Amino acid sequence: MKRAVTGDASRSKYMEVMSKELPLDITRTGRRLLYHLAYRHNTEKGYSFPGETELAEVLGVTRGTVRKAIRELRELGLIKQLSAGYRNHRAEFVVTVSHLPNKRVSVATPIKLDKGYSLEPERVSVASEKGIRSEQKGYPHEHPITTLTTINNNQLVDDLLSVIPKDKHFKATPEFLALLEQLKQHGTSYIDLKTHLRGFNWFPIFAPKEFVISLVKEKLAKPPRYSSEVKPEWCRNCDEETRKLSEPVDIPNGNGSKTIYCLECDPYLVNKANGY
């Protein structure tokens, strides 16, 4: 019996996927499933055939979610299912990404943000590099997100990597640093991201930087989630400290209920209006 091809030859499909620009509307589970199917590609047979139970365990989801992600990839034209799975027979998949454009690669050069400091490409780690000094980046008191802007980008990346396994660390490119700077000022979204990464199963993630970037973009695409510490910008129609109004107002779709809290800038009510 022939032995299945392993090693670098069996990783060519995975490297092909990594070199492509994936559709923006692909879900996180769909993206991870595509990476795993590419990683499990058998060069000799020409397809991938991991079991449904394996996929559910690797992705940390239910088997029903696996089936949903498979349908998603098929509809996006990223995989072709050669056969259906049934007892004692695994489904067979071909990863089809050759039609996708290659990732655009540009020379990493320093970029300048409107905060007055440049972002240099560098290798990041939990331990700060020798010679790097911390620097306070404060904002006026009335800014609603002061508590999230008191560390510079180098410290921010080190803080984020502190919850990621060391074997999954990556280089911080200008693009990544710019996205992280945006997220830092996006309500408590950075805290949400850090919490998500702390409890995440990193074993099946073979492209950690791309994975984290996709999470950052997902959070940037959603409204910020505020808290009592990080509030929305003050509307100036209520008390700045308590976010209370002088008189009660009707709560939208509240069946006649009223509230003394500001509908425009109270953290809880703004989160509720945004679907949180």
N, C-alpha and C positions, 0 to 999 in steps of 0.2 A: 504494500500500500504506500502511495506517495505521501510524503510528509508535507503538510501545509507550509507555505512560504511565510517566514517570519523575519524580524529584523527590519532594516532600513527599507528593503524592497516593499514590504507590506505597509509601510507608512507613506508611500508616495501619494496615495489618495488623500490622506490627512493633510499633507503639505499642499496639495492642490487646493483643498477647501480653504486652508489658511491664507492662500494667495489671492483669494477672490473677494470681491465686494458683495456681501450678502444683502438680500432685500431688507429695507428698513422696517418693514412690517412683520418680520419674522419674530415670533415670541421667544422669550428666553429659553423655555423648555425645548422649543423647536430647534433653536440654535445649538443647544447642548446635545440634543439627540443627533443632529447632523454631524457634529464633531465626533461623537462616539461611533456612529456608523462608519464614518470615514476612517477612524482609528482602527476599527475592527475589520476593515476591508481585507479580503483574502485575494491577493494578487493572482494566485494560481487559478482559483475558481472564477474570479472576476466579479464577485459580489460579497456582501456582508450578510451574516446570518446569526446575530446574537439573539438569544431567547428573550421573550417578552418579560419574563421574571427578572432576568439580568438587567434589562433596560430600566425597569421600574426601580430596582435596587440602586443602580448606578446614578440615576437621575434624582432619586429621592422623591418619587411621585408614585401615584397609583397606576395600575395597569390600564385603567380607563383613560388616564391622562396620557399615557404612552400612545394608546391608539389614536387619541385626538391629535397628538403631535405628529404622528405618522401621516394622518390625513392632511394636516397642514403642509408638511413637506412635499407630499405628492401634489397637492393643489398649486404649490408655488413652483413646481417643476424641479425640485432639488433632489428628489429621489424617485426611482422607479421600482415598484414592487413586482418582483418576478413571480412570486408564489405566495399564497396565503398560509399562515401558520395553522397547524392542527396537531392532534395528538401524535407525539413522536416525530414531528416534522416542524422545523423552525421556518418562519417566513424569510424570504430572501430579498435583499434590497441592493440596488445599484445606485450609488451616489452620482448624480448628474449635475455637475456645476461648470462644465466646460464652456457653457454659453454665457456665463457671468463675466463681467469685466474684471480685469486684474486690479488689485489695490494700487492706488496711486502712491508712489514713493517719492518724497521730496527730501531735499537736504535739510537736516535739522539745524536751524539757525535760531539765534536768540530772538524772541518776540517781545514787544513792549505792550503792556496793558496800561489802562488809564489810571492804575494805582501808583505809577511812578517807579516801578522796578522791573527789571528784565527777568526772563525765565530761561535759564540755560539748561540744555539737555544734560542729564547726569545720571549716574547709577545711584539708586536710592536703597537704603537699608534701614532697619530699625535703629541701629546705632548711628548717631550723627557723625558726619565726616569731620576729620580733624581740621580745625581752622574755620569751620562754619559757625558763625555767631547767630544767636537768636535775636530777633528784632521785633519790637512791638509795632503793630500796625493798627493804631487806634482810630476811631471814628467819633464824631460829635455825639454828645449824650442823647440827642433826640433820635439818632438812628436806631431803628427797632432791632437790629441784629448785631449789636456791638459785641456780645459775648462770643460770637462765632468768628470774629475778625481780629483777634488779638494775637494770632500766630502767623508767621509767614509761610510761604508755600513749601519750603523745605521741611519745616516742622509738621505741616499739615500732612504731607505725603508720608513722612516717618510715622506719624500718628496712625494713619490709615493702614500702613503695612504692619503695624504692631498687632493687628487682629488677623493677619493673613499668614499662613504657614511660610517659613523661610524659603522652602523649595519652590514656592509660587511667586516669589518677589520678581519684579521686573524693572526695566529702566523707565524713568519718568520723562516722556517726550514733552515738548512744548504744548502739543495738542492736549495731552492728558492734564498737565498742570493748569492750562486755561480752563478746561472743563471743571476741574476740582475747585478752582477759584470761583466759578459761577455757582457751583453747588453750595459752597461755603456760605453764600449770601442768599440762599434759596430756602428761607424758613429753617426748619430743623431737618431738612432733607439729608444733610451730611451726617447727622447723628443717626438717622434712619439707615443710611447706607452702612455705616460702621457697625451698627447692631446686626444688620443682615449678614455682613461678611463674617462677623465673629462666630455665628452659629451655623455657618454654611459648610456643607460637605465638599471639600476641595479635591478629593481624590480623582473624580472624573474630569476635572478641568485641565485641559492641555494648553489653553491659551489664556492665562490669567489676566493679562493686560486688556485684551479684547473683551473678555468677560466683564471686568470691572468697568470699562468704558461704556459697555452696553447698559449696565445698571445705572451709571451716572446719567446717561442720556435719557433713560426711562424716567428717572426722578426729576430731571429738568423739564421733561415734557408734561409733567403733572403740576397742579397748583401746589405751593408750599404747604407744609403741615406745621402749624404754629403751636406754641405752648405759652404758659404763663411767664417763662423766662425769655422766650423769643416771640415777640408779638408782631402783628402786622403794623405797617406804618400808620401812625396816628392820623385819624381823619379830621381832627381839630373841632369836631362837633360834640365831643364828650369829654369826660375827665381823662386826662392822659394816663394817669397812674392806674385807676381802677377800670377804665373803659366803660363807665356807667353814664347813662343819660340823666338829664334832669327830670324827665317824665317817661313813664312806660310807653312802649310802642308795640304795635301788633307784630307777631311773628309770622312771616310768610308761610302759608300752608299749615298754620298752627291751630286751625279750628277755633279761632277767637282768642287764643292764648296771647299774653303780653309779656314783655321782658323789659327790664331796666337797663340791660346790657346793650352796648352799641352793635347794631347789625353790620356795620361797615368795618370795624377794627377790633372787636372782641375776639380773642383767639379761638374760643370754643365755637362761637357762632359762625365765624369765617370758615373754620374747618368743616362744620356741618354743611354750610352752603356749597363747599367744594367737594362734598361727597365722602368725607372722612368720618 
